[in-house]
Amino acid sequence: MSNPSDLRYATSHEWAKLDGDIVTLGITKFAIEQLTEPTYLELKPVGTALTKGQPLGIIESVKSTSDIYSPVDGTIVERNELLLDDKATKRKADLTPVNDDPFGKGWMVKIKLAPGATLDHLLTAEQYEAQLASEGH
Amino acid sequence: MANLRTPLYQWHYHKARMVPFGGWDMPVQYTGIAPEHKAVRSAAGLFDISHMARFSFGGPDALALLEKVFTNSVATMKDMQVRYGLVCKDDGGILDDILVYRWPYGFAAVINASNREKILKWLETHRAGLNVQIQDQTFDTTMIAIQGPKAVELVAGMFVDDVTKLKYYFAMPTRYKEKGCVVSRTGYTGEDGFEVMVPNVMGVTLWEEFIAKGAVPCGLGARDTLRLEAAMPLYGHELNETINPIEARLSWAVKLDKGEFIGRAALQKATLDKTQPVRIGLEIDGKRAAREGSAILASDNTPAGTVTSGSFCPWTDKSLAMGYVSPQLATVGTKLLIDVRGSTLDATVVELPFYKRKK
């Protein structure tokens, strides 16, 4: 399996990586394979306060529309702007990194953890793979 | 009950993502919906459509039975001609949309996979007193569609007869590697192309020969976005037993003057009813897709109808949808709103089809 061991995973197929008190978040390769090529991404603005389990965005493909959930309590401090339209410069969103490199260049937001919040409740790569296997994938 | 598998199942299994569809395990995509969709628009794509039901009709009353259950005219068909039409209930509701083939020796029909048993039962009910033999031949042959601007040059020389001479919506029996088969100039993508029925033993051979010649295998995902761009209705979405062909804008496939058929009186009435909803095409601002079941609203936010199919379409590069609205909101250019999970998308009623190939 291709799920990096230094990341933590949500059962709803987001991944999270902790660096100090900042969590970088994206969706897993499995999620992308299920969704098929993304056609549209919407992310809540920088400054949005999130609680665990709350949607922080929407991703669409030719086939379906899915919510992206925050696996932690915290506040969005940065978005991967390349994945979004830039109205000022009229640059169009490029979602190929989400498709081609979901654990790397396809990251979506950085969240500053709320005081006391951790990633401890999230799955390890091994546990996430066990979940996928139990779902028959 | 386990899903049915086409003779190409093993081939798909290792290369495609499989999904259940109409009682069958079918490939939804091989490499990706967008590249497969674009391959059909720009070159040639290949589809396993063996899940489609195929019935044959023989006996002196085959024509009479088909005229009774089919909205389009069968008597006026030439030998080898193929015709699209509906099977309707007495109240005009659509049981299926099908293709009828006329042969010198009888008839055949291609039925949607999910309606195979329902239509077979319907035919059994309405054959009473008629001398007709109906055979379900779905499991005897492998059916493959080759679609796209390169389809003609690709099939050239593959069959004993020159199938490239076939006119649109005509078919011919011919031979593929010594085995009898049927080729028709038909499809469900909005492109030129052919649909081929070969004996099951030749299924993988034909499939792999098409691929060796450059056709790209395509799954049901691309088949759905291609037919949406071409504004072809899909049973279970644009068509069902509560929708009649007039609402669906398929009146061209209903011949009210051909004589009696099931649903005729109701459809005659429906053509005069100017209040019933009609099928429309919607182009949506931005890249977000409308999905089946999304509410369509008038510009003053009052309910106007429902989306039946919607997707971001890879070739036109637009978010497109079909749905039903009241007739006063169906005029091309009308601005409407679509409620998508709480947010509203701006949409405009546009001409159908969204995409038309260059002749």
Chai-1 contact restraints between the chains, C-beta under 6 A:
chainA,res_idxA,chainB,res_idxB,connection_type,confidence,min_distance_angstrom,max_distance_angstrom,comment,restraint_id
A,T36,B,I33,contact,1.0,0.0,6.0,A-B,restraint_1
A,E37,B,G32,contact,1.0,0.0,6.0,A-B,restraint_2
A,E37,B,A34,contact,1.0,0.0,6.0,A-B,restraint_3
A,T39,B,K287,contact,1.0,0.0,6.0,A-B,restraint_4
A,T39,B,F312,contact,1.0,0.0,6.0,A-B,restraint_5
A,Y40,B,K287,contact,1.0,0.0,6.0,A-B,restraint_6
A,Y40,B,R288,contact,1.0,0.0,6.0,A-B,restraint_7
A,E60,B,A289,contact,1.0,0.0,6.0,A-B,restraint_8
A,V62,B,I33,contact,1.0,0.0,6.0,A-B,restraint_9
A,V62,B,T225,contact,1.0,0.0,6.0,A-B,restraint_10
A,V62,B,S311,contact,1.0,0.0,6.0,A-B,restraint_11
A,V62,B,F312,contact,1.0,0.0,6.0,A-B,restraint_12
A,K63,B,G221,contact,1.0,0.0,6.0,A-B,restraint_13
